Amino acid sequence: MAEISAAEYLKSCKRRFGTANPERMQVPVWEWMVRKGHNPYVARESLGLESNEDMPGNPDWCFDRFGAARVEMPDGRVITIAGEHEDYYDPDFCIYNDVIVQKGDEVEIYGYPRSTFPPTDSHTVTRIGDWIYIVGCLGYEEDRSGTTTPVFRLDTNDYHIERVAKSGESPPWIHKHRAEYLADIGVIEVTGGELILRDGNSQRFRDNFDTYHLKIEDGTWHRITDNSGWRQFSLEYADDERTCCDLGWATGEVLKQLGYPCELYDEDEDEDQEELGEPSHVLIVDGVRVLCSDRFDEIRVTIQGELEQTEVDHLLTKLKDLARGTHRVVTKVVEL
């Protein structure tokens, strides 16, 4: 593994977009970062350099990412697509739009123009033959259309990326979802995750309640379920009282004080709950399932059916009072 000098690092450590579809980005510093597994802080420290103090927007390139997606190919290649490093407040915050191919100690990095493949994270990847389908993402706020989910596919032979033409009923902008190829009917099935919905110039996040199929043959979307009658609310905590998995939520004992039938949520029904580590429970209100999740900064309430508005208001008021009884103050109730 070839080492690099501090001068070499500073010369080519910054992130840049590709200029072709694809551009082979032969940058020894980047390849060194992949092989070492360094993030910018560790890389600079190992070279005796000060931390990057640039304002967000000029990050050092790195391979230490979350929200990336990896595919293991039959020939031994591991293909990693995009991902995010840190968050907006960090000088090295970056959402990437590249493809990294590893096989043993070999590293190939491919870049793309932003217009060809926007910065992408929290997406899914599904390999179908020589193609990898890239569905959904979180991305930068300014890139989110809020109306349809982006879909691309990567050719694993030459690594060019193309946008999948789509029509039909697409999920709104989705991320952190699940995707599975159903070969017998030729579709990618998309479930779970979170939607980003636009209200004028504002955006709101809401869990995805429905199942969608993307037909591979012609790129059309089909909405398979219709849970449009479900409602979701966020009971937001005060900033100084944010906590999670606390004061009886994990066992559901606190929720039993509401007086409704209550049962532990079956995490096997929804892998997202296990991944998020959220204690979730189901209340039965007038025969309707109501899923309650205690998250870091909110109680997320999903009403999985139709309830009279008076019953909805009564339930939300009781939840606010319950939170206050566990030393957390709900400052805002928002329908998502």
N, C-alpha and C positions, 0 to 999 in steps of 0.2 A: 504494500500500500504506500504509494508515493506521498511524501509529506509536502506541505506548502509553507511558504514564509509569510510573515505578517504583511510584507509589501504586496505579495501576490494576492493575499486575501482581500486587502483593501482595494486593489485594482479592479476586482471582478466579483465582489461579494453581493452586489445589489441585484434585486429582482428586475427582470425586464421581460416584455412580451416577445413572442416569436413574430417573424415577418413573413412566414410562409405556412402552408398547411400540408405537412408539418415543417418546422425548422429543427434540424438536429442541433441542439444547444451544446456545443463542445466547450464546456467551461470547467477546467480542472478543479476550481474551488468548489463548485456545486457537486461534482462527482465525489470529491473528498468528503464533503458534508454528508452525502448519502452513505458512504462506506463507514464513516466514523459514527454516524448517528447523532451528530452534534446539532444543537440549536445555536442560534447566533451568540447568546450569552456565553455558553460553554466554549464555542469556537474561539471567540475573541479572548476569553480568559486563558485558554491554552496557548494562545499566540502572544500573550502579554499585551493585549490591546484593551483600551477602555471600552465599556459597553457602548452600543449604538445609542447616541443621544439625539438623533434626528427626530423631528416630529413625525407622527404617523403619516405614512405616505411615501417613505423612502426606506423600506425595510431591507435588511439583509436576507438573501435567499436561504431557505433551509428546507429540510425534509422531515422536521419534527412537526407533525400535523395531526389534527383531529378532523373528523368529518371527511376523511379521504376514503377511497374505495379501492380494494385490491382484488385482482383476479389471478389465480394460479392457472397457467396454461399447461396443456398436456406435455409440451416439450420442455418444461422446467422453467420457463420464463415466469416472473412475477411482475404484473403490470399494475402500477399504482396511478390512479387518476385523481389529480387535483387535491383539494383539502385546504384546511385553514391552520394558520399558526397564531396562537394567542388570541387576544380580543382587541377591540378598537383603541383601548387606552395604551397599548404597548407599542413602543417605537418599531417593533418588528412584526406587528400585526399585518397579516396578508392573507388574502384568499387567492389560491393559485388556479391556473388553467392549463397546467402542463401534464405530461404523461412521462412517468419514470419506469424504465424497463430494466429489470435486474435478472441476471442469470449467473449464479456463482458470484464471482467478484467483478463481473462485467456490469457496467452501468451505462445506460443510454437515456438521455433526457431530450424530450421533444417539446417544443413550444409552439404557440399558435397566436395569431392576432386576436385581440379581444373581440373583434366583430365576428370572428369565426367560431370561437369557443369562449364564452364569458367565464370569469372567475366562478368556480363551482365548489360547493361543499355540502355535506349532509345529503348526498345523492345516493342512488342505488346503481349498481352495475349488474348486468345480466349477459352472460356470454351465450351467443347462439351461433354456432359454427365459427366462422372467422371474424364475426362481428361482436363487439361489446356495446350493448345498449345502455346509455347513461340517462336515467330518468330523474327529473326533479333536481332541486338544490335550494339552499338558503341564499347564498350570494350576497353581494352588496345591495344595500337598500335601493340605490338608484337604478339597479338593473332589474328589479322585480316588476313584472308586468301586473301581477296580481290577478290575471284573468285565466291564463292557461299555463300548464306545466311545461317547461322546456324539455325536449327530448333530442338527444344526439346519439350517434353511433360511431364507434372507433373501429377502423379496419386494422386488425392485428397483423396484417402482412406488411403494410407500408406506413401505418400509424396516421393516416389522414382521418380527419373528423368531418362528418357531415350532419347537418340538421335533418331530423326526420320530419318529412311533411306529415302534417296531422290535421284531422278534421274530427267531427263528432263531438261528444260531450266529454271534454277533458276535465280532470280535476283542476281546481284553481291551483295557484302556485304552491307546490307541496315539497316538504323536506322531512327528513327523519322517518321516512316510511319504510315499508317492506315491499320487495318485488320478487315474483317467482314466475319462471317460464313454465307455462302449461303446454307442453309440446303437442298433446293430442288435439288441442284446438287452436294452436298457433298463436297464443297471446301471452303477453306479460301481464300478470295480475298484480295490481297495486292496492295495498291495504295499509291502514294505520297512518301514523305520521301526523304532521301538523300543517295546516293550510295558512297561507298569508292572503288576506282579503283586503282589497282597497275600498276605502270610503272617501272619495275625493282625493285629497292630498295626503290623507292619513292611511296607516296600515294597521290591521289587527290580526292577531294570531288565534286560530281555533283548531281544535282537534278534527281530524278527518273521520267522519262517521261511515263512509261508504266504500264500496269495492268498485274498482275500475279495471277494464281490460283494454290493453293496447294491442291491436291486431297487427302482427308483424308484416303480413302480406302487403297491406296498403297504408299502414300508419294511422288507422282510424281508432278513435277512442270510443268506448261504450261504457256507460254507467250501468253497473249490474244491480246495485241496490238503490233504494230511495228512502233515506232517513232524513229527508228535508224537514220532517215534523219535530225532530229532536232539537232541543235548545241547550245552550251551554252558557254558564255564567262564571265570572271571575270575581272572587271576594278578595280584594287586595289588602295586604297587611301594611301597616305603617313601616317606613323605611328602617326604623331602629328596632323593629320587632320581628324581623324576618328570621325564620328558623324552619326546620324540617324534621320529620320523623320524631316528634316530641310529644310528651305529655299524654300518652295513651292512644295516639292515632295509630301506632303500629299494630296494636291489638284490636282496635275498634271499640274499646271500652268507653271512650269519651262519646262517640257517636250514639251509643245506646241510650244516652241521656235525652236524646231528642224524642224518644217515645215511638219511633217507627221500627218495624222489623228491620234488622240489620244483619248482614252477613259479610264475611271476609271476601274480598274480591279474588277470584281465581286467576292468578297471574298467568296460568297456562293458556287462558283465553286471549291474552294480549301481551306479547313479548315486550312491548314498549314499557309496560309498567315495571317489569323486572330490570330493564336497562336503565330506567330513570330512577329506580330506587324509591319510588313514591308509595307510601302506604295508602292503598285505595280500598274503599269499602262500598257496598251496595246497600242503599236504603230502599224499602218498598213503600211508596207513597201512593195511596189510593190505587194500588195494583200496578203502579208504574215503577220500573227500575230507575234509580237515581244513583249515579256513580259519583262518589266524593273522593277527591285526591288532594292530599295535603302537600303542597309544593313549597319551594323555598320562600316565595313572596306572595303566595295566594292559596286560597282554597278553590280548586276547579270543580265545578258542579255540572254534571251532564245529565239532563233529563231525557231518558230514552223512551219517550212517548208523549202523549198529550195530557197535560194537567191544566185545570182551571187556573187562571191568573191569580185568584185569591189564594189558592193553595201554594202556588209558586212563591208569592210574596211572603206567605207564612213560613214556608220552609227556609227561605233565605234569611229572614229575620231571626229565626231560631238558630241558624248556623252562625250568624254574627254574634248573638248572645253567647253561644257556646264557645266561640273563639275568645271572647272577652273573659270568660270564666277560666280559660287556660292562659291568661296573661298575654293575649295577642289582640290587638285592636284592628278591626277591619275598617279602613278609611274610605273605601270605594267599592261599589258593586256594579259590574259592567256586564252586559250581555254581549257575548262574542259572536 
